[in-house]
Amino acid sequence: MGSFAFASSNSYRQGGTSIYFTQLGHLKHQAELGDPNAQFLLGNLYLSPPSDTSVRQNLPKAAEYYFQAAVRDHAGAQYNLGVMYFRGTGVAESKMMASVWFTLAANNQSPVAKNVKKNAQTSLIDLNATLSSDEKQQAKQWLDTISKWIREQNYRLARLPELNS
């Protein structure tokens, strides 16, 4: 289902960890400023930290960074969040929420998201056949809500959905 790898670089080792943490600090600063690419990269980092760093895997933090990028219409973050919901990684497992994020990724208008869109469409075909009519109705409501957050750029109100198990 898609790649979750964070691009690790040997240049981090050469200069020691201080260079890495300077870059990490910059990335976090960019994410705080609302840069969806920085948020996506931090999601990757916390999902699967490179072995040559002291960063520890933190799945809920990865999901939160992906969410922040996803509501800023980042197709890769939307897809990765769908995978996390599908697998129950860092968030409560929910095929319904996975379908919401895969739908957003599949319909994303970004011209650089062709592979992501194709993977999301493929994931949706099998997934939607497994959803009950209630789950499909819930998915539509969430899709409407999240699409409105994206359209209106309402990042302050946007919250990672907490689902009752």
Contacts in CASP RR format, 6 or more apart in sequence:
PFRMAT RR
TARGET T0000
AUTHOR 0000-0000-0000
METHOD contacts of the structure
MODEL  1
MGSFAFASSNSYRQGGTSIYFTQLGHLKHQAELGDPNAQFLLGNLYLSPP
SDTSVRQNLPKAAEYYFQAAVRDHAGAQYNLGVMYFRGTGVAESKMMASV
WFTLAANNQSPVAKNVKKNAQTSLIDLNATLSSDEKQQAKQWLDTISKWI
REQNYRLARLPELNS
1 83 0 8 1.000
1 86 0 8 1.000
1 119 0 8 1.000
1 123 0 8 1.000
2 79 0 8 1.000
2 80 0 8 1.000
2 83 0 8 1.000
2 119 0 8 1.000
4 44 0 8 1.000
4 47 0 8 1.000
4 48 0 8 1.000
4 80 0 8 1.000
4 83 0 8 1.000
5 44 0 8 1.000
5 48 0 8 1.000
6 41 0 8 1.000
6 44 0 8 1.000
6 45 0 8 1.000
6 47 0 8 1.000
6 48 0 8 1.000
6 49 0 8 1.000
6 50 0 8 1.000
8 50 0 8 1.000
8 51 0 8 1.000
8 52 0 8 1.000
11 19 0 8 1.000
12 19 0 8 1.000
12 20 0 8 1.000
12 23 0 8 1.000
12 50 0 8 1.000
12 52 0 8 1.000
12 53 0 8 1.000
13 52 0 8 1.000
17 53 0 8 1.000
17 54 0 8 1.000
20 52 0 8 1.000
20 53 0 8 1.000
24 45 0 8 1.000
24 53 0 8 1.000
24 55 0 8 1.000
27 38 0 8 1.000
27 41 0 8 1.000
27 42 0 8 1.000
27 45 0 8 1.000
28 38 0 8 1.000
28 42 0 8 1.000
30 37 0 8 1.000
30 38 0 8 1.000
31 38 0 8 1.000
31 39 0 8 1.000
31 42 0 8 1.000
31 65 0 8 1.000
31 68 0 8 1.000
34 68 0 8 1.000
34 72 0 8 1.000
34 155 0 8 1.000
36 68 0 8 1.000
36 69 0 8 1.000
36 72 0 8 1.000
36 73 0 8 1.000
36 74 0 8 1.000
36 77 0 8 1.000
37 69 0 8 1.000
37 74 0 8 1.000
39 65 0 8 1.000
39 66 0 8 1.000
39 68 0 8 1.000
39 69 0 8 1.000
39 72 0 8 1.000
39 74 0 8 1.000
39 77 0 8 1.000
40 65 0 8 1.000
40 66 0 8 1.000
40 69 0 8 1.000
40 74 0 8 1.000
40 76 0 8 1.000
40 77 0 8 1.000
40 80 0 8 1.000
42 61 0 8 1.000
42 62 0 8 1.000
42 65 0 8 1.000
43 61 0 8 1.000
43 62 0 8 1.000
43 63 0 8 1.000
43 65 0 8 1.000
43 66 0 8 1.000
43 69 0 8 1.000
43 77 0 8 1.000
43 80 0 8 1.000
44 62 0 8 1.000
44 80 0 8 1.000
45 55 0 8 1.000
45 62 0 8 1.000
46 55 0 8 1.000
46 57 0 8 1.000
46 58 0 8 1.000
46 59 0 8 1.000
46 61 0 8 1.000
46 62 0 8 1.000
46 65 0 8 1.000
47 57 0 8 1.000
47 59 0 8 1.000
47 62 0 8 1.000
47 80 0 8 1.000
47 89 0 8 1.000
48 57 0 8 1.000
49 55 0 8 1.000
49 56 0 8 1.000
49 57 0 8 1.000
59 84 0 8 1.000
59 89 0 8 1.000
59 90 0 8 1.000
59 91 0 8 1.000
60 90 0 8 1.000
60 91 0 8 1.000
62 84 0 8 1.000
62 90 0 8 1.000
63 81 0 8 1.000
63 84 0 8 1.000
63 89 0 8 1.000
63 90 0 8 1.000
63 91 0 8 1.000
63 160 0 8 1.000
64 160 0 8 1.000
65 77 0 8 1.000
66 77 0 8 1.000
66 80 0 8 1.000
66 81 0 8 1.000
66 84 0 8 1.000
67 77 0 8 1.000
67 81 0 8 1.000
67 158 0 8 1.000
67 160 0 8 1.000
68 77 0 8 1.000
68 155 0 8 1.000
69 76 0 8 1.000
69 77 0 8 1.000
70 76 0 8 1.000
70 77 0 8 1.000
70 78 0 8 1.000
70 81 0 8 1.000
70 101 0 8 1.000
70 104 0 8 1.000
71 146 0 8 1.000
71 149 0 8 1.000
71 150 0 8 1.000
71 155 0 8 1.000
71 158 0 8 1.000
72 150 0 8 1.000
72 153 0 8 1.000
72 155 0 8 1.000
73 108 0 8 1.000
73 109 0 8 1.000
73 110 0 8 1.000
73 150 0 8 1.000
74 110 0 8 1.000
75 105 0 8 1.000
75 108 0 8 1.000
75 110 0 8 1.000
75 113 0 8 1.000
75 116 0 8 1.000
75 117 0 8 1.000
75 120 0 8 1.000
76 105 0 8 1.000
76 113 0 8 1.000
76 116 0 8 1.000
78 101 0 8 1.000
78 102 0 8 1.000
78 104 0 8 1.000
78 105 0 8 1.000
78 108 0 8 1.000
78 116 0 8 1.000
78 120 0 8 1.000
79 101 0 8 1.000
79 102 0 8 1.000
79 105 0 8 1.000
79 116 0 8 1.000
79 119 0 8 1.000
79 120 0 8 1.000
81 91 0 8 1.000
81 101 0 8 1.000
82 97 0 8 1.000
82 98 0 8 1.000
82 100 0 8 1.000
82 101 0 8 1.000
82 102 0 8 1.000
82 105 0 8 1.000
82 123 0 8 1.000
83 89 0 8 1.000
83 98 0 8 1.000
83 123 0 8 1.000
84 90 0 8 1.000
84 91 0 8 1.000
85 91 0 8 1.000
85 92 0 8 1.000
85 93 0 8 1.000
85 94 0 8 1.000
85 95 0 8 1.000
85 97 0 8 1.000
85 98 0 8 1.000
85 101 0 8 1.000
86 93 0 8 1.000
86 95 0 8 1.000
86 98 0 8 1.000
86 123 0 8 1.000
86 127 0 8 1.000
87 93 0 8 1.000
88 94 0 8 1.000
91 97 0 8 1.000
91 160 0 8 1.000
92 162 0 8 1.000
92 163 0 8 1.000
92 165 0 8 1.000
94 163 0 8 1.000
95 127 0 8 1.000
95 130 0 8 1.000
95 131 0 8 1.000
95 135 0 8 1.000
96 131 0 8 1.000
96 135 0 8 1.000
96 136 0 8 1.000
96 138 0 8 1.000
96 139 0 8 1.000
96 142 0 8 1.000
97 139 0 8 1.000
97 142 0 8 1.000
97 161 0 8 1.000
97 163 0 8 1.000
98 123 0 8 1.000
98 127 0 8 1.000
99 124 0 8 1.000
99 127 0 8 1.000
99 128 0 8 1.000
99 131 0 8 1.000
99 135 0 8 1.000
99 139 0 8 1.000
100 139 0 8 1.000
100 142 0 8 1.000
100 143 0 8 1.000
100 146 0 8 1.000
102 120 0 8 1.000
102 121 0 8 1.000
102 123 0 8 1.000
102 124 0 8 1.000
102 127 0 8 1.000
103 120 0 8 1.000
103 124 0 8 1.000
103 139 0 8 1.000
103 143 0 8 1.000
104 143 0 8 1.000
104 146 0 8 1.000
104 147 0 8 1.000
104 150 0 8 1.000
105 113 0 8 1.000
105 116 0 8 1.000
105 117 0 8 1.000
105 119 0 8 1.000
105 120 0 8 1.000
106 117 0 8 1.000
106 120 0 8 1.000
106 121 0 8 1.000
106 124 0 8 1.000
107 117 0 8 1.000
108 116 0 8 1.000
108 117 0 8 1.000
128 136 0 8 1.000
131 139 0 8 1.000
142 161 0 8 1.000
146 158 0 8 1.000
148 154 0 8 1.000
149 155 0 8 1.000
149 157 0 8 1.000
149 158 0 8 1.000
END
